[in-house]
């Protein structure tokens, strides 16, 4: 989680990690997930909030959220 906390998110959908020198493009949902993880929200809390926000069932969101978090882990960010 320490690497994730170092990500700098801008309003244009770019996440920059200054220590690694890497930039990542994220959409508004990805940005929300990163910000929520930085606030130590659980995956389930994130899924419930996104379900309310986008009016999508939690079952549909589950795979997408876990997939995104898996990609963060793959990049060494989570």
Residue pairs with C-beta under 8 A, 6 or more apart in sequence:
1 37
1 40
1 78
3 17
3 19
3 20
3 76
3 77
3 78
4 34
4 37
4 38
4 72
4 77
4 78
5 38
6 17
6 18
6 19
7 15
7 16
7 17
7 24
7 34
7 38
7 77
8 15
8 16
8 17
8 18
9 15
9 26
9 31
9 34
9 35
10 16
13 25
13 26
13 27
13 28
13 30
13 31
14 23
14 24
14 25
14 26
15 23
15 24
15 25
15 26
15 30
15 31
15 34
16 22
16 23
16 24
17 23
17 24
17 77
20 76
22 75
24 75
26 34
29 50
29 54
29 68
30 68
32 46
32 49
32 50
32 53
33 46
33 50
33 65
33 68
33 69
34 72
36 45
36 46
36 49
37 46
37 69
37 72
37 78
41 49
43 65
43 66
43 69
46 65
47 58
47 61
47 62
47 65
48 58
50 56
50 61
50 65
51 57
51 58
51 61
54 61
69 78
72 78
